[in-house]
Amino acid sequence: EDADNALRRLAAKHGLPALTHDPGVGGRYAVLSLVGMLPALIMGQDAAAIREGAASVLDESLAAVRPCDSAPAVGAAVSIGLATDRHIAATVLMPYCDRLVCFASWFRQLWAESLGKDGKGTVPINAAGTVDQHSQLQLYLGGPNDKMFTLIKGPGGGDALDGALTADPSLDYLSGRSLGDLLNACEQGTADSLAARGRPVRVMTVKVVDERTLGALMMHYMLETIIAAHLLGVNPFDQPEVEDGKQRARAYLEAMAVS
């Protein structure tokens, strides 16, 4: 907004342009606004394609005649149903694609900050395949059955591994395969292992990782989060406990200045 604040005064002091942002759009939901699109443009990304991907998911949900026709609504219902009826206290998002690792971190903030109110909510955990097959999967399979899992399967493909690297008879299963094939096989193995142990698991498959896909994923999870908040009876757009911590930190800093 065109408000008088420290950032605008700093921009004016140095002759820098300042863009107007709608104060009604909170930070975690601002990825599709100029807050997220300006950095995307600076990075050379197609901001229009990001928003087109998001719009495709939003339009599909708005056009849904029944809740089951909206993928975000189904995801929210499953997550909250598992939490209330099966004591599933955490939700794990685990992309098998390095380019979506930061997306999983954004989801963690979105879910935690939107739902964790009035003693309600589930704990979001961001993981990365295949890295966390070694650091987390033992707990996921052998520990308490209190987590829901969403695995994101990438497009796979890529160049086949050098034959010299797979010449050993013990590695012949990798012959003619690519790293993308390896990631997809590991994802399928993890999904099967979780299901066999009775862990609630769903798999999202992306055919290509590009701006449109990223926009669609972000809109899906924003809608899923908002609907989950509605089911829990909490406001998904505020963060009172976060603000409380900020106010206390500012008070401590002001006290330092006085002393």
KOLPA-727140 format. One line per 10 residues: number of its first residue (from 1); for each residue x, y, z of N, C-alpha, C. Coordinates in Angstrom, 3 decimals. Layout:
NUM	X,Y,Z,X,Y,Z,X,Y,Z; ...
END
This chain:
1	0.844,-1.179,0.000,0.000,0.000,0.000,0.886,1.237,0.000; 0.300,2.383,-0.331,1.049,3.636,-0.342,1.083,4.214,1.067; 1.748,3.518,1.957,1.803,3.947,3.354,3.164,4.557,3.655; 3.185,5.329,4.725,4.449,5.907,5.180,5.102,4.909,6.130; 6.102,4.202,5.636,6.791,3.230,6.473,8.287,3.259,6.183; 9.035,2.493,6.931,10.492,2.544,6.842,10.999,2.185,5.452; 10.400,1.189,4.813,10.872,0.770,3.496,10.629,1.851,2.446; 9.456,2.483,2.500,9.181,3.545,1.518,10.083,4.756,1.755; 10.334,5.063,3.016,11.230,6.191,3.303,12.649,5.873,2.835; 13.074,4.633,2.994,14.406,4.225,2.526,14.478,4.311,1.006
11	13.419,3.863,0.319,13.389,3.929,-1.139,13.424,5.383,-1.615; 12.649,6.228,-0.961,12.629,7.640,-1.348,13.982,8.300,-1.126; 14.634,7.942,-0.036,15.945,8.526,0.284,16.961,8.236,-0.798; 16.893,7.036,-1.378,17.876,6.619,-2.381,17.342,6.691,-3.803; 16.148,7.279,-3.973,15.595,7.437,-5.305,15.209,6.124,-5.972; 14.760,5.173,-5.185,14.412,3.861,-5.711,12.904,3.764,-5.939; 12.474,3.102,-7.004,11.024,2.925,-7.220,10.455,1.972,-6.177; 9.224,2.203,-5.773,8.546,1.352,-4.807,7.196,0.944,-5.377; 6.932,-0.331,-5.398,5.677,-0.847,-5.931,4.651,-0.980,-4.823; 3.391,-0.787,-5.183,2.309,-0.859,-4.216,1.819,-2.294,-4.075
21	1.743,-2.750,-2.839,1.290,-4.115,-2.553,0.024,-4.055,-1.709; -0.938,-4.894,-2.039,-2.196,-4.954,-1.298,-1.921,-5.459,0.120; -2.184,-4.657,1.155,-1.897,-5.074,2.530,-2.777,-6.230,2.997; -3.826,-6.532,2.240,-4.699,-7.631,2.624,-4.177,-9.000,2.222; -3.074,-9.038,1.475,-2.479,-10.306,1.041,-1.262,-10.586,1.909; -1.378,-11.573,2.784,-0.284,-11.907,3.681,0.910,-12.486,2.952; 2.065,-12.424,3.587,3.320,-12.827,2.960,3.300,-14.205,2.327; 2.800,-15.203,3.065,2.851,-16.570,2.547,1.898,-16.775,1.380; 0.880,-15.909,1.258,-0.054,-15.997,0.140,0.310,-15.026,-0.986; 1.414,-14.327,-0.850,1.758,-13.266,-1.795,2.651,-13.748,-2.936
31	2.866,-15.060,-3.039,3.799,-15.560,-4.054,3.325,-15.268,-5.474; 2.028,-15.134,-5.668,1.511,-14.869,-7.008,1.256,-13.384,-7.247; 1.533,-12.556,-6.238,1.399,-11.107,-6.389,2.746,-10.552,-6.839; 2.844,-9.245,-6.901,4.109,-8.636,-7.316,5.257,-9.002,-6.369; 4.926,-9.372,-5.130,5.964,-9.756,-4.169,6.744,-10.965,-4.680; 6.030,-11.914,-5.287,6.709,-13.076,-5.841,7.045,-12.935,-7.305; 6.214,-12.212,-8.044,6.416,-12.131,-9.487,7.556,-11.203,-9.889; 7.816,-10.153,-9.113,8.943,-9.279,-9.446,10.267,-10.032,-9.372; 10.552,-10.759,-8.294,11.791,-11.552,-8.281,11.827,-12.590,-9.409; 10.665,-13.166,-9.739,10.624,-14.136,-10.832,11.034,-13.481,-12.150
41	10.514,-12.274,-12.392,10.870,-11.556,-13.612,12.353,-11.204,-13.639; 12.875,-10.796,-12.498,14.305,-10.457,-12.420,15.160,-11.682,-12.729; 14.671,-12.864,-12.350,15.387,-14.112,-12.614,15.193,-14.605,-14.044; 14.378,-13.892,-14.815,14.152,-14.294,-16.197,13.060,-15.323,-16.363; 12.219,-15.491,-15.341,11.133,-16.458,-15.417,9.901,-15.833,-16.078; 9.047,-16.691,-16.595,7.815,-16.250,-17.255,6.724,-16.098,-16.196; 6.554,-14.895,-15.681,5.582,-14.648,-14.615,4.160,-14.902,-15.091; 3.876,-14.599,-16.341,2.529,-14.829,-16.868,2.198,-16.321,-16.848; 3.167,-17.156,-17.186,2.933,-18.605,-17.188,2.705,-19.119,-15.766; 3.407,-18.548,-14.802,3.189,-18.941,-13.403,1.743,-18.678,-13.010
51	1.263,-17.492,-13.336,-0.103,-17.135,-12.957,-1.131,-17.893,-13.795; -0.796,-18.228,-15.030,-1.713,-19.039,-15.838,-1.869,-20.433,-15.225; -0.765,-21.005,-14.765,-0.836,-22.306,-14.107,-1.687,-22.239,-12.855; -1.515,-21.175,-12.082,-2.321,-20.991,-10.871,-3.792,-20.831,-11.226; -4.073,-20.052,-12.252,-5.462,-19.802,-12.657,-6.145,-21.090,-13.104; -5.394,-21.987,-13.732,-6.007,-23.229,-14.204,-6.519,-24.066,-13.041; -5.791,-24.076,-11.930,-6.215,-24.828,-10.749,-7.388,-24.121,-10.070; -7.297,-22.801,-9.952,-8.381,-22.040,-9.331,-9.673,-22.186,-10.119; -9.590,-22.057,-11.438,-10.785,-22.159,-12.276,-11.434,-23.531,-12.139; -10.619,-24.572,-12.093,-11.154,-25.931,-11.973,-11.893,-26.113,-10.655
61	-11.344,-25.560,-9.576,-11.995,-25.693,-8.273,-13.266,-24.856,-8.199; -13.233,-23.664,-8.767,-14.425,-22.816,-8.747,-15.549,-23.417,-9.586; -15.183,-24.187,-10.605,-16.185,-24.786,-11.478,-16.685,-26.134,-10.950; -16.071,-26.637,-9.879,-16.437,-27.951,-9.347,-17.882,-27.953,-8.848; -18.639,-28.941,-9.254,-20.023,-29.092,-8.810,-20.068,-29.774,-7.448; -19.155,-30.717,-7.227,-19.074,-31.457,-5.964,-17.679,-31.274,-5.375; -17.527,-31.342,-4.067,-16.196,-31.212,-3.471,-15.186,-32.200,-4.049; -15.651,-33.407,-4.403,-14.726,-34.407,-4.917,-14.193,-34.055,-6.298; -14.776,-33.032,-6.943,-14.279,-32.586,-8.248,-13.149,-31.576,-8.115; -12.821,-31.197,-6.898,-11.745,-30.239,-6.637,-10.615,-30.954,-5.915
71	-9.464,-31.078,-6.559,-8.330,-31.768,-5.941,-7.898,-31.116,-4.627; -7.854,-29.775,-4.532,-7.501,-29.176,-3.238,-8.505,-29.505,-2.143; -9.792,-29.558,-2.477,-10.807,-29.894,-1.476,-10.635,-31.324,-0.995; -10.353,-32.235,-1.918,-10.130,-33.636,-1.544,-8.907,-33.744,-0.631; -7.829,-33.057,-0.993,-6.622,-33.101,-0.178,-6.856,-32.568,1.221; -7.591,-31.470,1.325,-7.891,-30.891,2.634,-8.745,-31.835,3.459; -9.745,-32.439,2.837,-10.640,-33.342,3.559,-9.889,-34.563,4.069; -9.021,-35.115,3.237,-8.244,-36.282,3.654,-7.325,-35.919,4.808; -6.632,-34.792,4.689,-5.689,-34.390,5.724,-6.372,-34.151,7.060; -7.449,-33.387,7.048,-8.138,-33.070,8.302,-8.887,-34.289,8.831
81	-9.439,-35.103,7.930,-10.095,-36.328,8.375,-9.117,-37.269,9.071; -7.919,-37.410,8.515,-6.901,-38.249,9.149,-6.492,-37.677,10.500; -6.427,-36.357,10.577,-6.015,-35.727,11.837,-7.057,-35.927,12.931; -8.324,-35.764,12.575,-9.374,-35.828,13.596,-9.793,-37.258,13.929; -9.744,-38.160,12.949,-10.243,-39.527,13.169,-9.150,-40.568,13.372; -7.931,-40.297,12.847,-6.866,-41.287,12.932,-5.630,-40.772,13.672; -5.737,-39.591,14.251,-4.642,-39.016,15.041,-3.355,-38.845,14.223; -3.519,-38.503,12.956,-2.365,-38.195,12.100,-1.981,-36.746,12.362; -0.857,-36.549,13.045,-0.508,-35.227,13.570,0.465,-34.444,12.692; 0.966,-35.054,11.621,1.962,-34.382,10.775,1.703,-34.716,9.319
91	2.119,-33.810,8.434,2.002,-34.042,6.997,3.354,-33.791,6.347; 3.842,-34.771,5.621,5.167,-34.726,5.008,5.018,-34.469,3.516; 5.703,-33.445,3.018,5.752,-33.186,1.574,7.159,-33.504,1.095; 7.268,-34.460,0.185,8.578,-34.985,-0.215,8.691,-35.040,-1.743; 9.195,-33.977,-2.360,9.382,-34.005,-3.818,10.636,-34.783,-4.204; 10.503,-35.593,-5.238,11.657,-36.290,-5.798,12.159,-35.488,-6.994; 12.481,-34.254,-6.731,12.942,-33.327,-7.760,13.640,-32.169,-7.060; 14.926,-31.988,-7.324,15.687,-30.938,-6.632,15.083,-29.558,-6.855; 14.477,-29.338,-8.000,13.951,-28.012,-8.323,12.704,-27.671,-7.524; 12.149,-28.639,-6.801,10.959,-28.384,-5.988,11.251,-28.424,-4.492
101	12.517,-28.516,-4.124,12.877,-28.562,-2.704,12.497,-27.258,-2.004; 12.758,-26.127,-2.628,12.388,-24.833,-2.027,10.872,-24.664,-1.973; 10.171,-25.236,-2.937,8.714,-25.198,-2.903,8.203,-25.891,-1.643; 8.817,-27.011,-1.269,8.401,-27.731,-0.066,8.633,-26.885,1.181; 9.681,-26.081,1.184,9.934,-25.194,2.329,8.855,-24.121,2.423; 8.433,-23.589,1.272,7.330,-22.616,1.273,6.051,-23.251,1.807; 5.769,-24.481,1.384,4.583,-25.178,1.876,4.614,-25.301,3.400; 5.778,-25.579,3.946,5.883,-25.737,5.403,5.407,-24.495,6.127; 5.843,-23.318,5.665,5.390,-22.083,6.299,3.899,-21.868,6.074; 3.441,-22.096,4.840,2.035,-21.881,4.499,1.125,-22.696,5.408
111	1.410,-23.968,5.546,0.547,-24.869,6.313,0.625,-24.563,7.809; 1.844,-24.369,8.315,2.018,-24.152,9.757,1.414,-22.833,10.204; 1.688,-21.781,9.474,1.262,-20.449,9.896,-0.234,-20.232,9.679; -0.815,-20.982,8.750,-2.233,-20.810,8.456,-3.130,-21.641,9.360; -2.661,-22.821,9.786,-3.535,-23.751,10.496,-3.253,-23.878,11.982; -2.063,-23.527,12.420,-1.689,-23.768,13.814,-2.294,-22.759,14.773; -3.583,-22.923,15.065,-4.287,-21.972,15.929,-5.311,-22.689,16.802; -5.550,-22.133,17.966,-6.581,-22.662,18.876,-6.347,-24.129,19.206; -5.078,-24.527,19.293,-4.753,-25.911,19.608,-4.979,-26.871,18.458; -5.188,-26.353,17.261,-5.486,-27.189,16.096,-4.336,-27.144,15.092
121	-4.446,-27.962,14.051,-3.449,-27.994,12.999,-2.617,-29.256,13.042; -1.897,-29.513,11.953,-0.945,-30.614,11.890,0.427,-30.049,11.554; 1.465,-30.781,11.900,2.832,-30.296,11.727,3.314,-30.578,10.312; 3.681,-29.546,9.537,4.203,-29.782,8.195,5.689,-30.121,8.246; 6.096,-31.101,7.468,7.493,-31.519,7.402,7.910,-31.518,5.932; 8.922,-30.768,5.603,9.437,-30.795,4.239,10.622,-31.750,4.171; 10.572,-32.641,3.207,11.629,-33.618,3.015,12.032,-33.589,1.541; 13.106,-34.280,1.197,13.589,-34.305,-0.180,13.993,-35.724,-0.561; 13.409,-36.199,-1.648,13.845,-37.495,-2.158,14.993,-37.281,-3.143; 16.017,-38.094,-3.094,16.140,-39.300,-2.300,16.908,-39.075,-0.986
131	17.322,-37.856,-0.744,18.161,-37.562,0.420,17.541,-38.093,1.704; 16.276,-37.800,1.912,15.641,-38.143,3.178,15.138,-39.580,3.248; 15.356,-40.357,2.185,15.148,-41.800,2.326,16.147,-42.351,3.342; 17.293,-41.721,3.421,18.338,-42.184,4.337,18.247,-41.509,5.698; 17.786,-40.277,5.745,17.775,-39.562,7.022,16.437,-39.639,7.749; 15.344,-39.966,7.027,14.022,-39.915,7.639,13.182,-41.183,7.459; 13.433,-41.961,6.400,12.519,-43.038,6.056,12.436,-44.117,7.136; 13.526,-44.347,7.856,13.455,-45.323,8.945,12.381,-44.929,9.962; 12.344,-43.638,10.310,11.319,-43.151,11.233,9.936,-43.249,10.607; 9.827,-42.854,9.323,8.528,-42.871,8.667,7.917,-44.270,8.644
141	8.763,-45.289,8.434,8.276,-46.657,8.323,8.249,-47.391,9.660; 9.278,-47.163,10.476,9.405,-47.907,11.720,8.936,-47.173,12.953; 8.697,-45.868,12.821,8.255,-45.066,13.957,6.741,-45.041,14.075; 6.211,-44.086,14.820,4.757,-44.018,15.022,4.014,-43.710,13.727; 2.843,-44.306,13.585,2.013,-44.063,12.404,1.169,-42.818,12.651; 1.825,-41.650,12.604,1.142,-40.391,12.899,1.380,-39.342,11.822; 1.733,-39.786,10.602,2.071,-38.850,9.527,1.337,-39.212,8.245; 0.953,-38.172,7.515,0.439,-38.320,6.153,1.571,-37.931,5.204; 1.672,-38.617,4.076,2.780,-38.386,3.148,2.261,-37.999,1.768; 2.885,-36.960,1.202,2.644,-36.593,-0.189,3.988,-36.623,-0.908
151	4.121,-37.508,-1.871,5.330,-37.594,-2.681,5.064,-36.942,-4.030; 5.992,-36.117,-4.485,5.873,-35.507,-5.809,6.851,-36.204,-6.740; 6.298,-36.859,-7.743,7.107,-37.577,-8.725,7.446,-36.645,-9.868; 8.738,-36.533,-10.185,9.185,-35.643,-11.244,9.039,-36.258,-12.616; 9.466,-35.536,-13.655,9.283,-36.009,-15.030,10.212,-37.142,-15.432; 11.281,-37.373,-14.661,12.208,-38.436,-15.031,12.984,-38.064,-16.280; 13.408,-39.091,-17.019,14.126,-38.836,-18.267,15.555,-38.394,-18.041; 16.130,-37.824,-19.077,17.523,-37.410,-19.024,18.416,-38.394,-19.759; 19.683,-38.068,-19.843,20.642,-38.915,-20.550,20.946,-40.179,-19.756; 21.135,-41.275,-20.470,21.487,-42.534,-19.822,22.864,-42.423,-19.181
161	23.040,-43.132,-18.078,24.331,-43.143,-17.406,25.401,-43.727,-18.315; 26.599,-43.229,-18.155,27.734,-43.726,-18.930,27.880,-45.229,-18.696; 27.961,-45.979,-19.789,28.076,-47.421,-19.681,29.260,-47.876,-18.860; 30.327,-47.074,-18.855,31.507,-47.444,-18.078,31.214,-47.454,-16.587; 30.222,-46.676,-16.175,29.877,-46.603,-14.761,28.988,-47.762,-14.322; 28.347,-48.413,-15.289,27.418,-49.492,-14.945,27.900,-50.852,-15.438; 29.190,-50.946,-15.761,29.731,-52.186,-16.324,29.812,-53.304,-15.294; 29.935,-52.942,-14.026,30.020,-53.966,-12.987,28.710,-54.762,-12.950; 28.793,-56.108,-12.866,27.571,-56.923,-12.863,26.579,-56.539,-11.763; 27.072,-56.051,-10.650,26.171,-55.686,-9.555,25.391,-54.401,-9.844
171	25.792,-53.694,-10.909,25.125,-52.440,-11.262,24.398,-52.532,-12.595; 24.219,-53.741,-13.108,23.625,-53.860,-14.431,22.171,-53.377,-14.469; 21.513,-53.300,-13.283,20.136,-52.778,-13.261,20.083,-51.298,-13.605; 21.248,-50.642,-13.588,21.307,-49.224,-13.949,21.665,-49.021,-15.420; 21.982,-50.101,-16.110,22.403,-49.978,-17.508,21.288,-49.392,-18.363; 21.617,-48.354,-19.104,20.651,-47.702,-19.981,19.678,-46.790,-19.262; 19.841,-46.648,-17.960,18.943,-45.803,-17.173,19.551,-44.417,-16.946; 18.676,-43.450,-16.676,19.128,-42.086,-16.382,18.930,-41.801,-14.901; 19.447,-40.662,-14.470,19.228,-40.253,-13.078,17.744,-39.995,-12.830; 17.043,-39.511,-13.857,15.604,-39.318,-13.725,14.887,-40.637,-13.500
181	15.333,-41.685,-14.215,14.754,-43.015,-14.011,15.009,-43.492,-12.586; 16.213,-43.243,-12.095,16.580,-43.661,-10.742,15.700,-42.959,-9.708; 15.500,-41.646,-9.869,14.656,-40.905,-8.931,13.222,-41.427,-8.943; 12.681,-41.679,-10.133,11.310,-42.159,-10.219,11.160,-43.549,-9.608; 12.171,-44.402,-9.807,12.116,-45.734,-9.211,12.171,-45.645,-7.689; 13.010,-44.757,-7.175,13.105,-44.580,-5.725,11.800,-44.035,-5.155; 11.180,-43.100,-5.879,9.900,-42.555,-5.423,8.837,-43.659,-5.358; 8.786,-44.500,-6.412,7.803,-45.572,-6.426,8.060,-46.570,-5.307; 9.340,-46.862,-5.071,9.683,-47.777,-3.987,9.282,-47.230,-2.632; 9.504,-45.929,-2.419,9.117,-45.310,-1.153,7.603,-45.314,-0.981
191	6.879,-44.961,-2.047,5.414,-44.957,-1.983,4.885,-46.353,-1.651; 5.438,-47.357,-2.298,4.993,-48.726,-2.048,5.300,-49.160,-0.619; 6.482,-48.783,-0.127,6.867,-49.151,1.240,5.948,-48.503,2.264; 5.638,-47.216,2.060,4.743,-46.517,2.980,3.351,-47.152,2.977; 2.845,-47.439,1.783,1.508,-48.032,1.682,1.477,-49.419,2.328; 2.549,-50.191,2.123,2.599,-51.535,2.688,2.597,-51.509,4.212; 3.129,-50.433,4.796,3.138,-50.280,6.251,1.880,-49.590,6.778; 0.932,-49.336,5.910,-0.306,-48.712,6.353,-0.196,-47.223,6.600; 0.832,-46.598,6.029,0.978,-45.141,6.155,0.145,-44.452,5.076; -0.651,-43.446,5.422,-1.429,-42.740,4.393,-0.502,-41.985,3.450
201	-0.600,-42.277,2.162,0.315,-41.678,1.194,-0.428,-41.361,-0.097; -0.100,-40.232,-0.688,-0.606,-39.877,-2.011,0.580,-39.470,-2.868; 0.419,-39.593,-4.170,1.498,-39.257,-5.106,0.977,-38.236,-6.106; 1.711,-37.135,-6.243,1.435,-36.159,-7.298,2.509,-36.331,-8.371; 2.107,-36.383,-9.612,3.052,-36.539,-10.715,3.067,-35.275,-11.560; 4.256,-34.727,-11.776,4.395,-33.566,-12.656,5.167,-34.006,-13.903; 4.604,-33.697,-15.060,5.214,-34.128,-16.319,6.384,-33.245,-16.722; 6.350,-32.005,-16.284,7.442,-31.077,-16.575,7.509,-30.073,-15.433; 8.704,-29.673,-15.059,8.873,-28.665,-14.010,9.174,-27.337,-14.691; 8.154,-26.517,-14.808,8.317,-25.204,-15.421,7.450,-24.199,-14.668
211	7.363,-22.995,-15.206,6.638,-21.946,-14.499,5.160,-22.291,-14.323; 4.556,-22.846,-15.344,3.131,-23.181,-15.256,2.877,-24.235,-14.177; 3.750,-25.224,-14.126,3.619,-26.269,-13.105,3.769,-25.685,-11.706; 4.757,-24.822,-11.532,4.980,-24.230,-10.218,3.781,-23.393,-9.783; 3.215,-22.609,-10.699,2.036,-21.821,-10.367,0.864,-22.708,-9.977; 0.696,-23.827,-10.688,-0.392,-24.751,-10.368,-0.199,-25.374,-8.996; 1.022,-25.763,-8.681,1.294,-26.351,-7.370,1.045,-25.349,-6.248; 1.463,-24.117,-6.444,1.264,-23.110,-5.406,-0.218,-22.841,-5.180; -0.984,-22.734,-6.258,-2.407,-22.496,-6.091,-3.088,-23.693,-5.450; -2.699,-24.903,-5.847,-3.282,-26.093,-5.235,-3.108,-26.055,-3.723
221	-1.887,-25.780,-3.274,-1.639,-25.830,-1.836,-2.221,-24.641,-1.094; -2.337,-23.493,-1.742,-3.025,-22.388,-1.075,-4.501,-22.725,-0.875; -5.136,-23.281,-1.902,-6.541,-23.663,-1.771,-6.711,-24.795,-0.762; -5.834,-25.782,-0.817,-5.930,-26.893,0.130,-5.793,-26.387,1.562; -4.899,-25.449,1.775,-4.694,-24.882,3.109,-5.909,-24.095,3.568; -6.457,-23.264,2.707,-7.620,-22.449,3.059,-8.830,-23.332,3.384; -9.034,-24.369,2.577,-10.162,-25.276,2.834,-9.936,-26.060,4.115; -8.692,-26.484,4.361,-8.382,-27.190,5.608,-8.665,-26.294,6.817; -8.335,-25.019,6.703,-8.605,-24.078,7.790,-10.104,-23.953,8.033; -10.867,-23.929,6.958,-12.332,-23.865,7.094,-12.852,-25.097,7.835
231	-12.317,-26.258,7.500,-12.746,-27.491,8.162,-12.377,-27.492,9.642; -11.263,-26.850,9.970,-10.830,-26.770,11.369,-11.501,-25.635,12.123; -12.082,-24.686,11.394,-12.708,-23.540,12.032,-11.723,-22.494,12.494; -10.614,-22.326,11.742,-9.629,-21.297,12.089,-9.451,-20.345,10.915; -8.900,-19.169,11.206,-8.642,-18.163,10.178,-7.295,-18.455,9.517; -7.273,-18.768,8.222,-6.005,-19.114,7.579,-5.126,-17.918,7.239; -5.630,-16.705,7.439,-4.918,-15.531,6.940,-4.220,-14.707,8.024; -4.389,-15.055,9.294,-3.673,-14.294,10.324,-2.585,-15.167,10.947; -1.774,-14.566,11.799,-0.683,-15.263,12.466,-0.407,-14.580,13.802; -1.374,-14.595,14.729,-1.260,-13.813,15.967,-0.056,-14.190,16.819
241	0.284,-15.479,16.859,1.424,-15.871,17.691,2.742,-15.374,17.101; 2.832,-15.330,15.781,4.039,-14.786,15.139,4.185,-13.311,15.483; 3.073,-12.585,15.417,3.122,-11.161,15.737,3.494,-10.944,17.200; 3.024,-11.826,18.071,3.361,-11.720,19.485,4.867,-11.817,19.677; 5.495,-12.770,18.996,6.944,-12.915,19.112,7.692,-11.708,18.582; 7.201,-11.131,17.489,7.847,-9.945,16.920,7.759,-8.762,17.881; 6.598,-8.595,18.507,6.407,-7.490,19.443,7.329,-7.639,20.654; 7.487,-8.857,21.129,8.384,-9.092,22.265,9.834,-8.809,21.883; 10.226,-9.224,20.668,11.594,-8.967,20.218,11.866,-7.468,20.112; 10.884,-6.737,19.577,11.052,-5.288,19.472,11.162,-4.658,20.855
251	10.368,-5.140,21.812,10.435,-4.611,23.180,11.805,-4.857,23.791; 12.390,-6.028,23.544,13.723,-6.335,24.067,14.760,-5.399,23.453; 14.643,-5.128,22.140,15.590,-4.238,21.497,15.456,-2.808,22.027; 14.219,-2.373,22.267,14.002,-1.028,22.816,14.569,-0.936,24.228; 14.431,-2.023,24.982,14.976,-2.038,26.337,16.501,-1.952,26.308; 17.154,-2.567,25.324,18.601,-2.491,25.176,19.037,-1.050,24.950; 18.248,-0.327,24.126,18.595,1.052,23.812,18.544,1.920,25.065; 17.550,1.663,25.926,17.394,2.436,27.162,18.542,2.164,28.116; 18.926,0.899,28.222,19.995,0.549,29.168,21.362,0.955,28.632
END
